[in-house]
Amino acid sequence: MLINLAILVSGRGSNMEAILAAIKSNQISAKVPVVISNNPEALALVKARQYGVHAVAIDHHGISREEHERRVLQELSLHKIDYVVLAGYMRLLTPAFLQEFRDPKGHYRVINIHPSLLPAFPGANAYEEAFDYGVRVSGVTIHLVDEAMDNGMILAQRSFPRYTDDTLEAFKSRGLQIEHELYPACLQQIAEQGISVLANKRLSDNKTVKL
């Protein structure tokens, strides 16, 4: 099944680019009608346009969260969006926004990637926190978004080791490589099966669909 994805970004958009490249090479049965950033200076906007994708900046500065989300939803309404994909989007979404993407099973059709094995190390600095804590194994999680931060139903996880001689940059680089592989693979499974099938499997590292 061909699905329509809207990608929300705030920064350089490396996961967005991995998704767009996977679509271009027919690894994901999807289209991306629009990329939206809350940051007008985001490099992701430039990258999206290089892929021929309509890219829009909706600056959040100087307006309320509610007004910003209203403008984002207005742009999304111009496109037939099946799933909203967060790719380094540094804004918490309100329940009112999420309700616009509620499916009949009660899941929100909003997907996020997080650089830890949730529920460990939620929040904006997961790589740094995991590294400083001294973990031997970290990982990447793809999950549905709900009303709490980094809390929704897990769709997929993949772990990676921390080596004794790792620098933070080497540790993050290993994680980013997995992010760029796992997100497209998970989105393709969503295209094939829908989110309800994946969500009901309640994935974990030891009990997971291999992506």
mmCIF file of the C-alpha atoms, coordinates in Angstrom:
data_MODEL
# 
_entry.id   MODEL 
# 
loop_
_atom_site.group_PDB 
_atom_site.id 
_atom_site.type_symbol 
_atom_site.label_atom_id 
_atom_site.label_alt_id 
_atom_site.label_comp_id 
_atom_site.label_asym_id 
_atom_site.label_entity_id 
_atom_site.label_seq_id 
_atom_site.pdbx_PDB_ins_code 
_atom_site.Cartn_x 
_atom_site.Cartn_y 
_atom_site.Cartn_z 
_atom_site.occupancy 
_atom_site.B_iso_or_equiv 
_atom_site.pdbx_formal_charge 
_atom_site.auth_seq_id 
_atom_site.auth_comp_id 
_atom_site.auth_asym_id 
_atom_site.auth_atom_id 
_atom_site.pdbx_PDB_model_num 
ATOM 1   C CA . MET A 1 1   ? 0.000   0.000   0.000  1.00 0.00 ? 1   MET A CA 1 
ATOM 2   C CA . LEU A 1 2   ? 1.299   3.459   -0.916 1.00 0.00 ? 2   LEU A CA 1 
ATOM 3   C CA . ILE A 1 3   ? 1.159   5.789   2.100  1.00 0.00 ? 3   ILE A CA 1 
ATOM 4   C CA . ASN A 1 4   ? 1.460   9.562   2.273  1.00 0.00 ? 4   ASN A CA 1 
ATOM 5   C CA . LEU A 1 5   ? 3.875   10.859  4.902  1.00 0.00 ? 5   LEU A CA 1 
ATOM 6   C CA . ALA A 1 6   ? 4.268   14.384  6.219  1.00 0.00 ? 6   ALA A CA 1 
ATOM 7   C CA . ILE A 1 7   ? 7.691   14.859  7.818  1.00 0.00 ? 7   ILE A CA 1 
ATOM 8   C CA . LEU A 1 8   ? 8.199   17.407  10.612 1.00 0.00 ? 8   LEU A CA 1 
ATOM 9   C CA . VAL A 1 9   ? 11.764  18.555  11.273 1.00 0.00 ? 9   VAL A CA 1 
ATOM 10  C CA . SER A 1 10  ? 13.670  21.198  13.214 1.00 0.00 ? 10  SER A CA 1 
ATOM 11  C CA . GLY A 1 11  ? 17.314  20.799  12.200 1.00 0.00 ? 11  GLY A CA 1 
ATOM 12  C CA . ARG A 1 12  ? 19.582  19.214  9.618  1.00 0.00 ? 12  ARG A CA 1 
ATOM 13  C CA . GLY A 1 13  ? 17.169  16.413  8.754  1.00 0.00 ? 13  GLY A CA 1 
ATOM 14  C CA . SER A 1 14  ? 19.428  13.376  8.516  1.00 0.00 ? 14  SER A CA 1 
ATOM 15  C CA . ASN A 1 15  ? 16.573  10.971  9.262  1.00 0.00 ? 15  ASN A CA 1 
ATOM 16  C CA . MET A 1 16  ? 14.337  12.843  6.837  1.00 0.00 ? 16  MET A CA 1 
ATOM 17  C CA . GLU A 1 17  ? 16.996  12.455  4.168  1.00 0.00 ? 17  GLU A CA 1 
ATOM 18  C CA . ALA A 1 18  ? 17.328  8.719   4.919  1.00 0.00 ? 18  ALA A CA 1 
ATOM 19  C CA . ILE A 1 19  ? 13.576  8.357   4.461  1.00 0.00 ? 19  ILE A CA 1 
ATOM 20  C CA . LEU A 1 20  ? 13.504  10.350  1.221  1.00 0.00 ? 20  LEU A CA 1 
ATOM 21  C CA . ALA A 1 21  ? 16.452  8.384   -0.157 1.00 0.00 ? 21  ALA A CA 1 
ATOM 22  C CA . ALA A 1 22  ? 14.722  5.101   0.727  1.00 0.00 ? 22  ALA A CA 1 
ATOM 23  C CA . ILE A 1 23  ? 11.557  6.235   -1.035 1.00 0.00 ? 23  ILE A CA 1 
ATOM 24  C CA . LYS A 1 24  ? 13.553  7.254   -4.097 1.00 0.00 ? 24  LYS A CA 1 
ATOM 25  C CA . SER A 1 25  ? 15.153  3.791   -4.230 1.00 0.00 ? 25  SER A CA 1 
ATOM 26  C CA . ASN A 1 26  ? 11.752  2.085   -3.776 1.00 0.00 ? 26  ASN A CA 1 
ATOM 27  C CA . GLN A 1 27  ? 12.545  0.756   -0.311 1.00 0.00 ? 27  GLN A CA 1 
ATOM 28  C CA . ILE A 1 28  ? 9.437   2.426   1.141  1.00 0.00 ? 28  ILE A CA 1 
ATOM 29  C CA . SER A 1 29  ? 6.028   2.371   -0.513 1.00 0.00 ? 29  SER A CA 1 
ATOM 30  C CA . ALA A 1 30  ? 5.374   6.010   0.290  1.00 0.00 ? 30  ALA A CA 1 
ATOM 31  C CA . LYS A 1 31  ? 5.207   9.575   -0.923 1.00 0.00 ? 31  LYS A CA 1 
ATOM 32  C CA . VAL A 1 32  ? 6.092   12.727  1.011  1.00 0.00 ? 32  VAL A CA 1 
ATOM 33  C CA . PRO A 1 33  ? 3.808   15.566  -0.130 1.00 0.00 ? 33  PRO A CA 1 
ATOM 34  C CA . VAL A 1 34  ? 5.207   18.009  2.421  1.00 0.00 ? 34  VAL A CA 1 
ATOM 35  C CA . VAL A 1 35  ? 8.040   18.636  4.869  1.00 0.00 ? 35  VAL A CA 1 
ATOM 36  C CA . ILE A 1 36  ? 7.386   21.218  7.597  1.00 0.00 ? 36  ILE A CA 1 
ATOM 37  C CA . SER A 1 37  ? 9.908   22.843  9.905  1.00 0.00 ? 37  SER A CA 1 
ATOM 38  C CA . ASN A 1 38  ? 9.367   25.169  12.847 1.00 0.00 ? 38  ASN A CA 1 
ATOM 39  C CA . ASN A 1 39  ? 12.841  26.556  12.091 1.00 0.00 ? 39  ASN A CA 1 
ATOM 40  C CA . PRO A 1 40  ? 13.087  28.708  8.944  1.00 0.00 ? 40  PRO A CA 1 
ATOM 41  C CA . GLU A 1 41  ? 16.868  28.192  8.919  1.00 0.00 ? 41  GLU A CA 1 
ATOM 42  C CA . ALA A 1 42  ? 16.696  24.396  9.074  1.00 0.00 ? 42  ALA A CA 1 
ATOM 43  C CA . LEU A 1 43  ? 19.029  22.676  6.630  1.00 0.00 ? 43  LEU A CA 1 
ATOM 44  C CA . ALA A 1 44  ? 16.336  20.013  6.256  1.00 0.00 ? 44  ALA A CA 1 
ATOM 45  C CA . LEU A 1 45  ? 14.248  22.422  4.191  1.00 0.00 ? 45  LEU A CA 1 
ATOM 46  C CA . VAL A 1 46  ? 17.055  22.758  1.651  1.00 0.00 ? 46  VAL A CA 1 
ATOM 47  C CA . LYS A 1 47  ? 17.577  18.997  1.551  1.00 0.00 ? 47  LYS A CA 1 
ATOM 48  C CA . ALA A 1 48  ? 13.858  18.302  1.077  1.00 0.00 ? 48  ALA A CA 1 
ATOM 49  C CA . ARG A 1 49  ? 13.694  20.667  -1.883 1.00 0.00 ? 49  ARG A CA 1 
ATOM 50  C CA . GLN A 1 50  ? 16.680  18.917  -3.427 1.00 0.00 ? 50  GLN A CA 1 
ATOM 51  C CA . TYR A 1 51  ? 14.499  15.789  -3.459 1.00 0.00 ? 51  TYR A CA 1 
ATOM 52  C CA . GLY A 1 52  ? 11.705  17.755  -5.119 1.00 0.00 ? 52  GLY A CA 1 
ATOM 53  C CA . VAL A 1 53  ? 9.567   17.804  -1.964 1.00 0.00 ? 53  VAL A CA 1 
ATOM 54  C CA . HIS A 1 54  ? 7.395   20.776  -1.035 1.00 0.00 ? 54  HIS A CA 1 
ATOM 55  C CA . ALA A 1 55  ? 9.083   22.208  2.078  1.00 0.00 ? 55  ALA A CA 1 
ATOM 56  C CA . VAL A 1 56  ? 7.471   24.823  4.324  1.00 0.00 ? 56  VAL A CA 1 
ATOM 57  C CA . ALA A 1 57  ? 8.784   26.809  7.291  1.00 0.00 ? 57  ALA A CA 1 
ATOM 58  C CA . ILE A 1 58  ? 6.209   27.659  9.962  1.00 0.00 ? 58  ILE A CA 1 
ATOM 59  C CA . ASP A 1 59  ? 8.122   29.617  12.567 1.00 0.00 ? 59  ASP A CA 1 
ATOM 60  C CA . HIS A 1 60  ? 6.943   29.084  16.149 1.00 0.00 ? 60  HIS A CA 1 
ATOM 61  C CA . HIS A 1 61  ? 8.550   32.222  17.514 1.00 0.00 ? 61  HIS A CA 1 
ATOM 62  C CA . GLY A 1 62  ? 6.237   35.012  18.629 1.00 0.00 ? 62  GLY A CA 1 
ATOM 63  C CA . ILE A 1 63  ? 3.024   32.961  18.535 1.00 0.00 ? 63  ILE A CA 1 
ATOM 64  C CA . SER A 1 64  ? 1.328   30.570  20.948 1.00 0.00 ? 64  SER A CA 1 
ATOM 65  C CA . ARG A 1 65  ? 1.764   26.823  20.702 1.00 0.00 ? 65  ARG A CA 1 
ATOM 66  C CA . GLU A 1 66  ? -1.900  26.546  19.789 1.00 0.00 ? 66  GLU A CA 1 
ATOM 67  C CA . GLU A 1 67  ? -1.585  29.063  16.954 1.00 0.00 ? 67  GLU A CA 1 
ATOM 68  C CA . HIS A 1 68  ? 1.563   27.385  15.668 1.00 0.00 ? 68  HIS A CA 1 
ATOM 69  C CA . GLU A 1 69  ? -0.110  23.990  15.595 1.00 0.00 ? 69  GLU A CA 1 
ATOM 70  C CA . ARG A 1 70  ? -3.166  25.507  13.908 1.00 0.00 ? 70  ARG A CA 1 
ATOM 71  C CA . ARG A 1 71  ? -0.913  26.740  11.097 1.00 0.00 ? 71  ARG A CA 1 
ATOM 72  C CA . VAL A 1 72  ? 0.824   23.360  10.832 1.00 0.00 ? 72  VAL A CA 1 
ATOM 73  C CA . LEU A 1 73  ? -2.525  21.572  10.672 1.00 0.00 ? 73  LEU A CA 1 
ATOM 74  C CA . GLN A 1 74  ? -3.733  24.032  8.050  1.00 0.00 ? 74  GLN A CA 1 
ATOM 75  C CA . GLU A 1 75  ? -0.756  23.137  5.859  1.00 0.00 ? 75  GLU A CA 1 
ATOM 76  C CA . LEU A 1 76  ? -1.239  19.415  6.479  1.00 0.00 ? 76  LEU A CA 1 
ATOM 77  C CA . SER A 1 77  ? -4.898  19.705  5.498  1.00 0.00 ? 77  SER A CA 1 
ATOM 78  C CA . LEU A 1 78  ? -3.795  20.689  1.993  1.00 0.00 ? 78  LEU A CA 1 
ATOM 79  C CA . HIS A 1 79  ? -2.334  17.211  1.537  1.00 0.00 ? 79  HIS A CA 1 
ATOM 80  C CA . LYS A 1 80  ? -3.817  13.777  2.025  1.00 0.00 ? 80  LYS A CA 1 
ATOM 81  C CA . ILE A 1 81  ? -1.633  12.639  4.935  1.00 0.00 ? 81  ILE A CA 1 
ATOM 82  C CA . ASP A 1 82  ? -1.758  9.111   6.297  1.00 0.00 ? 82  ASP A CA 1 
ATOM 83  C CA . TYR A 1 83  ? 1.017   9.473   8.889  1.00 0.00 ? 83  TYR A CA 1 
ATOM 84  C CA . VAL A 1 84  ? 2.942   12.332  10.457 1.00 0.00 ? 84  VAL A CA 1 
ATOM 85  C CA . VAL A 1 85  ? 6.612   11.403  10.851 1.00 0.00 ? 85  VAL A CA 1 
ATOM 86  C CA . LEU A 1 86  ? 8.757   13.299  13.351 1.00 0.00 ? 86  LEU A CA 1 
ATOM 87  C CA . ALA A 1 87  ? 12.409  13.428  12.315 1.00 0.00 ? 87  ALA A CA 1 
ATOM 88  C CA . GLY A 1 88  ? 14.257  15.551  14.835 1.00 0.00 ? 88  GLY A CA 1 
ATOM 89  C CA . TYR A 1 89  ? 11.201  17.731  15.491 1.00 0.00 ? 89  TYR A CA 1 
ATOM 90  C CA . MET A 1 90  ? 11.991  19.573  18.714 1.00 0.00 ? 90  MET A CA 1 
ATOM 91  C CA . ARG A 1 91  ? 8.434   20.488  19.673 1.00 0.00 ? 91  ARG A CA 1 
ATOM 92  C CA . LEU A 1 92  ? 6.024   18.618  21.934 1.00 0.00 ? 92  LEU A CA 1 
ATOM 93  C CA . LEU A 1 93  ? 2.678   18.098  20.222 1.00 0.00 ? 93  LEU A CA 1 
ATOM 94  C CA . THR A 1 94  ? -0.479  18.910  22.142 1.00 0.00 ? 94  THR A CA 1 
ATOM 95  C CA . PRO A 1 95  ? -3.375  16.466  22.638 1.00 0.00 ? 95  PRO A CA 1 
ATOM 96  C CA . ALA A 1 96  ? -5.490  18.687  20.358 1.00 0.00 ? 96  ALA A CA 1 
ATOM 97  C CA . PHE A 1 97  ? -2.993  18.196  17.516 1.00 0.00 ? 97  PHE A CA 1 
ATOM 98  C CA . LEU A 1 98  ? -2.752  14.450  18.091 1.00 0.00 ? 98  LEU A CA 1 
ATOM 99  C CA . GLN A 1 99  ? -6.539  14.054  18.043 1.00 0.00 ? 99  GLN A CA 1 
ATOM 100 C CA . GLU A 1 100 ? -6.507  15.133  14.404 1.00 0.00 ? 100 GLU A CA 1 
ATOM 101 C CA . PHE A 1 101 ? -4.633  11.898  13.618 1.00 0.00 ? 101 PHE A CA 1 
ATOM 102 C CA . ARG A 1 102 ? -6.436  9.409   15.849 1.00 0.00 ? 102 ARG A CA 1 
ATOM 103 C CA . ASP A 1 103 ? -7.232  6.116   14.120 1.00 0.00 ? 103 ASP A CA 1 
ATOM 104 C CA . PRO A 1 104 ? -10.220 3.826   14.844 1.00 0.00 ? 104 PRO A CA 1 
ATOM 105 C CA . LYS A 1 105 ? -8.059  1.674   17.150 1.00 0.00 ? 105 LYS A CA 1 
ATOM 106 C CA . GLY A 1 106 ? -7.254  4.695   19.297 1.00 0.00 ? 106 GLY A CA 1 
ATOM 107 C CA . HIS A 1 107 ? -3.666  5.100   18.107 1.00 0.00 ? 107 HIS A CA 1 
ATOM 108 C CA . TYR A 1 108 ? -2.354  8.424   16.904 1.00 0.00 ? 108 TYR A CA 1 
ATOM 109 C CA . ARG A 1 109 ? -0.926  8.239   13.384 1.00 0.00 ? 109 ARG A CA 1 
ATOM 110 C CA . VAL A 1 110 ? 2.143   10.162  14.508 1.00 0.00 ? 110 VAL A CA 1 
ATOM 111 C CA . ILE A 1 111 ? 5.519   8.391   14.611 1.00 0.00 ? 111 ILE A CA 1 
ATOM 112 C CA . ASN A 1 112 ? 8.770   9.396   16.291 1.00 0.00 ? 112 ASN A CA 1 
ATOM 113 C CA . ILE A 1 113 ? 12.337  8.107   16.464 1.00 0.00 ? 113 ILE A CA 1 
ATOM 114 C CA . HIS A 1 114 ? 14.334  8.347   19.695 1.00 0.00 ? 114 HIS A CA 1 
ATOM 115 C CA . PRO A 1 115 ? 18.051  7.621   20.213 1.00 0.00 ? 115 PRO A CA 1 
ATOM 116 C CA . SER A 1 116 ? 17.818  5.276   23.195 1.00 0.00 ? 116 SER A CA 1 
ATOM 117 C CA . LEU A 1 117 ? 16.152  2.042   24.197 1.00 0.00 ? 117 LEU A CA 1 
ATOM 118 C CA . LEU A 1 118 ? 13.041  3.595   25.680 1.00 0.00 ? 118 LEU A CA 1 
ATOM 119 C CA . PRO A 1 119 ? 11.911  3.868   28.401 1.00 0.00 ? 119 PRO A CA 1 
ATOM 120 C CA . ALA A 1 120 ? 15.571  4.579   29.246 1.00 0.00 ? 120 ALA A CA 1 
ATOM 121 C CA . PHE A 1 121 ? 16.833  8.127   28.647 1.00 0.00 ? 121 PHE A CA 1 
ATOM 122 C CA . PRO A 1 122 ? 13.798  10.009  27.349 1.00 0.00 ? 122 PRO A CA 1 
ATOM 123 C CA . GLY A 1 123 ? 14.215  13.639  26.382 1.00 0.00 ? 123 GLY A CA 1 
ATOM 124 C CA . ALA A 1 124 ? 16.372  15.752  24.113 1.00 0.00 ? 124 ALA A CA 1 
ATOM 125 C CA . ASN A 1 125 ? 19.885  14.582  25.066 1.00 0.00 ? 125 ASN A CA 1 
ATOM 126 C CA . ALA A 1 126 ? 19.584  10.803  25.067 1.00 0.00 ? 126 ALA A CA 1 
ATOM 127 C CA . TYR A 1 127 ? 22.931  10.000  23.428 1.00 0.00 ? 127 TYR A CA 1 
ATOM 128 C CA . GLU A 1 128 ? 24.816  12.228  25.860 1.00 0.00 ? 128 GLU A CA 1 
ATOM 129 C CA . GLU A 1 129 ? 22.942  10.927  28.898 1.00 0.00 ? 129 GLU A CA 1 
ATOM 130 C CA . ALA A 1 130 ? 23.428  7.280   27.942 1.00 0.00 ? 130 ALA A CA 1 
ATOM 131 C CA . PHE A 1 131 ? 27.117  7.862   27.256 1.00 0.00 ? 131 PHE A CA 1 
ATOM 132 C CA . ASP A 1 132 ? 27.675  9.742   30.525 1.00 0.00 ? 132 ASP A CA 1 
ATOM 133 C CA . TYR A 1 133 ? 25.830  7.030   32.435 1.00 0.00 ? 133 TYR A CA 1 
ATOM 134 C CA . GLY A 1 134 ? 28.268  4.478   31.057 1.00 0.00 ? 134 GLY A CA 1 
ATOM 135 C CA . VAL A 1 135 ? 25.848  2.115   29.333 1.00 0.00 ? 135 VAL A CA 1 
ATOM 136 C CA . ARG A 1 136 ? 27.340  -0.964  27.693 1.00 0.00 ? 136 ARG A CA 1 
ATOM 137 C CA . VAL A 1 137 ? 24.432  -1.217  25.263 1.00 0.00 ? 137 VAL A CA 1 
ATOM 138 C CA . SER A 1 138 ? 22.250  1.535   23.881 1.00 0.00 ? 138 SER A CA 1 
ATOM 139 C CA . GLY A 1 139 ? 19.893  1.644   20.951 1.00 0.00 ? 139 GLY A CA 1 
ATOM 140 C CA . VAL A 1 140 ? 17.229  3.327   18.867 1.00 0.00 ? 140 VAL A CA 1 
ATOM 141 C CA . THR A 1 141 ? 13.464  3.253   19.348 1.00 0.00 ? 141 THR A CA 1 
ATOM 142 C CA . ILE A 1 142 ? 10.637  4.008   16.954 1.00 0.00 ? 142 ILE A CA 1 
ATOM 143 C CA . HIS A 1 143 ? 7.353   4.634   18.697 1.00 0.00 ? 143 HIS A CA 1 
ATOM 144 C CA . LEU A 1 144 ? 3.906   6.084   18.327 1.00 0.00 ? 144 LEU A CA 1 
ATOM 145 C CA . VAL A 1 145 ? 3.500   9.516   19.853 1.00 0.00 ? 145 VAL A CA 1 
ATOM 146 C CA . ASP A 1 146 ? 1.061   10.051  22.700 1.00 0.00 ? 146 ASP A CA 1 
ATOM 147 C CA . GLU A 1 147 ? 0.380   12.836  25.179 1.00 0.00 ? 147 GLU A CA 1 
ATOM 148 C CA . ALA A 1 148 ? 3.529   12.194  27.232 1.00 0.00 ? 148 ALA A CA 1 
ATOM 149 C CA . MET A 1 149 ? 7.113   12.790  26.074 1.00 0.00 ? 149 MET A CA 1 
ATOM 150 C CA . ASP A 1 150 ? 8.797   9.729   24.490 1.00 0.00 ? 150 ASP A CA 1 
ATOM 151 C CA . ASN A 1 151 ? 6.133   7.482   25.973 1.00 0.00 ? 151 ASN A CA 1 
ATOM 152 C CA . GLY A 1 152 ? 4.014   6.004   23.187 1.00 0.00 ? 152 GLY A CA 1 
ATOM 153 C CA . MET A 1 153 ? 3.689   2.409   22.048 1.00 0.00 ? 153 MET A CA 1 
ATOM 154 C CA . ILE A 1 154 ? 6.985   1.011   20.785 1.00 0.00 ? 154 ILE A CA 1 
ATOM 155 C CA . LEU A 1 155 ? 6.982   -0.171  17.174 1.00 0.00 ? 155 LEU A CA 1 
ATOM 156 C CA . ALA A 1 156 ? 10.628  -1.185  16.789 1.00 0.00 ? 156 ALA A CA 1 
ATOM 157 C CA . GLN A 1 157 ? 13.927  -1.145  18.651 1.00 0.00 ? 157 GLN A CA 1 
ATOM 158 C CA . ARG A 1 158 ? 17.465  -2.038  17.708 1.00 0.00 ? 158 ARG A CA 1 
ATOM 159 C CA . SER A 1 159 ? 20.454  -2.080  20.038 1.00 0.00 ? 159 SER A CA 1 
ATOM 160 C CA . PHE A 1 160 ? 24.121  -1.290  19.486 1.00 0.00 ? 160 PHE A CA 1 
ATOM 161 C CA . PRO A 1 161 ? 27.180  -1.703  21.745 1.00 0.00 ? 161 PRO A CA 1 
ATOM 162 C CA . ARG A 1 162 ? 29.245  0.931   23.406 1.00 0.00 ? 162 ARG A CA 1 
ATOM 163 C CA . TYR A 1 163 ? 32.923  0.090   23.119 1.00 0.00 ? 163 TYR A CA 1 
ATOM 164 C CA . THR A 1 164 ? 35.444  0.843   25.843 1.00 0.00 ? 164 THR A CA 1 
ATOM 165 C CA . ASP A 1 165 ? 37.412  3.239   23.641 1.00 0.00 ? 165 ASP A CA 1 
ATOM 166 C CA . ASP A 1 166 ? 34.355  5.068   22.296 1.00 0.00 ? 166 ASP A CA 1 
ATOM 167 C CA . THR A 1 167 ? 34.218  8.814   22.196 1.00 0.00 ? 167 THR A CA 1 
ATOM 168 C CA . LEU A 1 168 ? 30.805  10.423  22.376 1.00 0.00 ? 168 LEU A CA 1 
ATOM 169 C CA . GLU A 1 169 ? 31.030  11.199  18.659 1.00 0.00 ? 169 GLU A CA 1 
ATOM 170 C CA . ALA A 1 170 ? 31.835  7.587   17.750 1.00 0.00 ? 170 ALA A CA 1 
ATOM 171 C CA . PHE A 1 171 ? 28.977  6.393   19.976 1.00 0.00 ? 171 PHE A CA 1 
ATOM 172 C CA . LYS A 1 172 ? 26.519  8.828   18.359 1.00 0.00 ? 172 LYS A CA 1 
ATOM 173 C CA . SER A 1 173 ? 27.731  7.961   14.859 1.00 0.00 ? 173 SER A CA 1 
ATOM 174 C CA . ARG A 1 174 ? 27.013  4.271   15.464 1.00 0.00 ? 174 ARG A CA 1 
ATOM 175 C CA . GLY A 1 175 ? 23.540  5.149   16.683 1.00 0.00 ? 175 GLY A CA 1 
ATOM 176 C CA . LEU A 1 176 ? 22.812  7.451   13.749 1.00 0.00 ? 176 LEU A CA 1 
ATOM 177 C CA . GLN A 1 177 ? 23.674  4.696   11.292 1.00 0.00 ? 177 GLN A CA 1 
ATOM 178 C CA . ILE A 1 178 ? 21.053  2.506   12.950 1.00 0.00 ? 178 ILE A CA 1 
ATOM 179 C CA . GLU A 1 179 ? 18.528  5.371   12.975 1.00 0.00 ? 179 GLU A CA 1 
ATOM 180 C CA . HIS A 1 180 ? 18.946  5.783   9.229  1.00 0.00 ? 180 HIS A CA 1 
ATOM 181 C CA . GLU A 1 181 ? 18.371  2.062   8.649  1.00 0.00 ? 181 GLU A CA 1 
ATOM 182 C CA . LEU A 1 182 ? 15.610  1.404   11.182 1.00 0.00 ? 182 LEU A CA 1 
ATOM 183 C CA . TYR A 1 183 ? 13.273  4.309   10.411 1.00 0.00 ? 183 TYR A CA 1 
ATOM 184 C CA . PRO A 1 184 ? 12.834  3.476   6.702  1.00 0.00 ? 184 PRO A CA 1 
ATOM 185 C CA . ALA A 1 185 ? 12.461  -0.237  7.491  1.00 0.00 ? 185 ALA A CA 1 
ATOM 186 C CA . CYS A 1 186 ? 9.787   0.454   10.089 1.00 0.00 ? 186 CYS A CA 1 
ATOM 187 C CA . LEU A 1 187 ? 7.915   2.810   7.782  1.00 0.00 ? 187 LEU A CA 1 
ATOM 188 C CA . GLN A 1 188 ? 7.866   0.129   5.100  1.00 0.00 ? 188 GLN A CA 1 
ATOM 189 C CA . GLN A 1 189 ? 6.352   -2.310  7.586  1.00 0.00 ? 189 GLN A CA 1 
ATOM 190 C CA . ILE A 1 190 ? 3.729   0.302   8.398  1.00 0.00 ? 190 ILE A CA 1 
ATOM 191 C CA . ALA A 1 191 ? 2.997   0.654   4.679  1.00 0.00 ? 191 ALA A CA 1 
ATOM 192 C CA . GLU A 1 192 ? 2.557   -3.122  4.453  1.00 0.00 ? 192 GLU A CA 1 
ATOM 193 C CA . GLN A 1 193 ? 0.716   -3.799  7.722  1.00 0.00 ? 193 GLN A CA 1 
ATOM 194 C CA . GLY A 1 194 ? -0.500  -0.546  9.301  1.00 0.00 ? 194 GLY A CA 1 
ATOM 195 C CA . ILE A 1 195 ? 0.404   0.687   12.756 1.00 0.00 ? 195 ILE A CA 1 
ATOM 196 C CA . SER A 1 196 ? -2.145  -1.393  14.650 1.00 0.00 ? 196 SER A CA 1 
ATOM 197 C CA . VAL A 1 197 ? -0.519  -4.692  13.698 1.00 0.00 ? 197 VAL A CA 1 
ATOM 198 C CA . LEU A 1 198 ? 2.941   -3.484  14.721 1.00 0.00 ? 198 LEU A CA 1 
ATOM 199 C CA . ALA A 1 199 ? 1.742   -1.768  17.895 1.00 0.00 ? 199 ALA A CA 1 
ATOM 200 C CA . ASN A 1 200 ? -0.082  -4.874  19.100 1.00 0.00 ? 200 ASN A CA 1 
ATOM 201 C CA . LYS A 1 201 ? 3.149   -6.870  18.944 1.00 0.00 ? 201 LYS A CA 1 
ATOM 202 C CA . ARG A 1 202 ? 4.613   -4.579  21.655 1.00 0.00 ? 202 ARG A CA 1 
ATOM 203 C CA . LEU A 1 203 ? 8.129   -4.897  20.375 1.00 0.00 ? 203 LEU A CA 1 
ATOM 204 C CA . SER A 1 204 ? 11.222  -5.219  22.529 1.00 0.00 ? 204 SER A CA 1 
ATOM 205 C CA . ASP A 1 205 ? 14.859  -6.104  21.839 1.00 0.00 ? 205 ASP A CA 1 
ATOM 206 C CA . ASN A 1 206 ? 14.264  -9.771  22.645 1.00 0.00 ? 206 ASN A CA 1 
ATOM 207 C CA . LYS A 1 207 ? 10.805  -10.080 21.181 1.00 0.00 ? 207 LYS A CA 1 
ATOM 208 C CA . THR A 1 208 ? 10.633  -8.113  17.980 1.00 0.00 ? 208 THR A CA 1 
ATOM 209 C CA . VAL A 1 209 ? 9.886   -8.115  14.327 1.00 0.00 ? 209 VAL A CA 1 
ATOM 210 C CA . LYS A 1 210 ? 13.348  -8.109  12.750 1.00 0.00 ? 210 LYS A CA 1 
ATOM 211 C CA . LEU A 1 211 ? 13.762  -4.901  10.815 1.00 0.00 ? 211 LEU A CA 1 
# 
